[in-house]
């Protein structure tokens, strides 16, 4: 009717094109605001910067938490089939090696002549006591407890054991003129015992056991000692135990050092899916992600004994019937990414709501103040004009 048909034009060609994408517009449920109805402000820019900073900080915190993972401790009844227990000892005593006796006796009545299984080397006492890492054993030493706790994280344990896999032997005893006086004895090595309660003790020749030969003169007794290592299970010298690097001194000849140890079988693992682990049948060896060992708690007491008693160094150990599994786990990166997206979305949505509420409140408050201020001015001007006219 507008002459389009006379010129061969179709009025429908000037409307919106109908197609698949245009049909989808009917399902668009998101509200749209025309650009003409929006206005940028400095307040909105500041709010955007603050929300961006908060989102970045929380995202970094979530990513750091994912990287650190989590550590779980599982206690169960120990039902392993192992009947043997390996004891690793490295101790230095300022007495001659031929004057010392080392023995192990357990609750089953078996007696192990540890002096034949362990190595005894003559050495200098001063060479060992000058180390800065030595400490006097104290069960209430908080600094020492923190060091031991840091050394019991699964990732650290597995990493240290695998990294130093070829260095699980005891260090050689230094020899030569620079070693100083050779009147001390180093006793070190590993021995096999029964996995039951027992006693490991070091006494003087002719004291504590019936034997032929002359007893050692009492003036030669000196049970001051330095424990470089004492552990149970496979020999992992890189792990820190409660009695490692412990120094105990005495000036008395008849003196007794008594240590009470509570041994707990322990599994350290960093496997994400530990389905193959059976805590009731622990394997005797370690793999790349799992370490089977033992940890223990220690208490001590020392005192002077009469001449009829037996002086020396005594370790009384007891095997706890529980198994501790310490596991380090980390979720998959996709799950961490989903949490980061949720955190950022929550911050943006919550920040947007807070910004809108603040804007509404400020407009209402400022609007009411402007109206009140405006009414007062107008009223004042009207009254002033009225008075002028009256004059």
HULIN-V391628 format. One record per pair of residues at least 24 apart in sequence whose C-alpha atoms are under 7 Angstrom apart, sorted by the first residue. I is the first residue (numbers start at 1). GAP is how many residues later the second one is. Records with the same first field share a line. If there is no record, write none. Layout:
I=GAP ; GAP
This chain:
51=296 ; 297 ; 300
55=289 ; 292
59=281
62=278
66=264 ; 265 ; 270
69=259 ; 260 ; 261
70=258 ; 259 ; 260
71=256 ; 257 ; 258
72=254 ; 255 ; 256
73=251 ; 252 ; 253 ; 254
74=250 ; 251 ; 252
75=247 ; 248 ; 249 ; 250
76=246 ; 247 ; 248
77=244 ; 245 ; 246
78=202 ; 243 ; 244 ; 245
79=201 ; 202
80=200 ; 201 ; 202
81=200
83=111 ; 112
84=108 ; 109 ; 110 ; 111
85=107 ; 108 ; 109 ; 110 ; 147 ; 148
86=104 ; 105 ; 106 ; 107 ; 146 ; 147 ; 148
87=103 ; 104 ; 105 ; 144 ; 145 ; 146
88=101 ; 102 ; 103 ; 142 ; 143 ; 144 ; 147
89=99 ; 100 ; 101 ; 140 ; 141 ; 142
90=97 ; 98 ; 99 ; 137 ; 138 ; 139 ; 140
91=95 ; 96 ; 97 ; 134 ; 135 ; 136 ; 137
92=92 ; 93 ; 94 ; 95 ; 133 ; 134 ; 135
93=91 ; 92 ; 93 ; 130 ; 131 ; 132 ; 133
94=31 ; 89 ; 90 ; 91 ; 128 ; 130
95=88 ; 89 ; 90 ; 127
96=87 ; 88 ; 89
97=25 ; 88
99=105 ; 106
100=102 ; 103 ; 104 ; 105
101=101 ; 102 ; 103 ; 104
102=99 ; 100 ; 101
103=97 ; 98 ; 99
104=95 ; 96 ; 97
105=93 ; 94 ; 95
106=90 ; 91 ; 92 ; 93
107=89 ; 90 ; 91
117=74
118=69 ; 70 ; 71 ; 72
119=68 ; 69 ; 70
120=65 ; 66 ; 67 ; 68
121=52 ; 64 ; 65 ; 66
122=60 ; 61 ; 62 ; 63 ; 64
123=56 ; 59 ; 60 ; 61 ; 62 ; 63
124=55 ; 56 ; 57 ; 58 ; 59 ; 60
125=59
127=52
133=112
134=111 ; 112 ; 113
135=110 ; 111 ; 112
136=110 ; 111 ; 112
137=109
139=160
148=92 ; 93
151=88 ; 89
154=114 ; 115 ; 116 ; 172 ; 173 ; 174
155=115 ; 173
158=131 ; 132 ; 133
160=78
161=75 ; 77
162=126
168=67 ; 68 ; 69
196=122 ; 123
197=120 ; 121 ; 122
198=118 ; 119 ; 120
199=115 ; 116 ; 117 ; 118
200=114 ; 115 ; 116
201=112 ; 113 ; 114
202=110 ; 111 ; 112
203=108 ; 109 ; 110
207=103
208=102
218=35
219=34
221=32
222=31
223=89 ; 90
224=24 ; 25 ; 26
225=24
232=62
233=60 ; 61
234=59
242=55 ; 56
254=50 ; 51 ; 52 ; 53 ; 57
255=48 ; 49 ; 50 ; 56 ; 57
256=46 ; 47 ; 48 ; 49 ; 55 ; 56 ; 57
257=44 ; 45 ; 46 ; 55 ; 56 ; 57
258=42 ; 43 ; 44 ; 55 ; 56 ; 57
259=39 ; 40 ; 41 ; 42 ; 55 ; 56 ; 57
260=38 ; 39 ; 40 ; 55 ; 56 ; 57
261=35 ; 36 ; 37 ; 38 ; 55 ; 56 ; 57
262=34 ; 35 ; 36 ; 55 ; 56 ; 57 ; 58
263=31 ; 32 ; 33 ; 34 ; 54 ; 55 ; 56 ; 57
264=30 ; 31 ; 32 ; 55 ; 56 ; 58 ; 59
265=28 ; 29 ; 30 ; 58 ; 59
266=26 ; 27 ; 28 ; 29 ; 57 ; 58 ; 59
267=24 ; 25 ; 26 ; 57 ; 58 ; 59
268=24 ; 57 ; 58 ; 59
269=57 ; 58 ; 59
270=57 ; 58 ; 59
271=58
272=57 ; 58
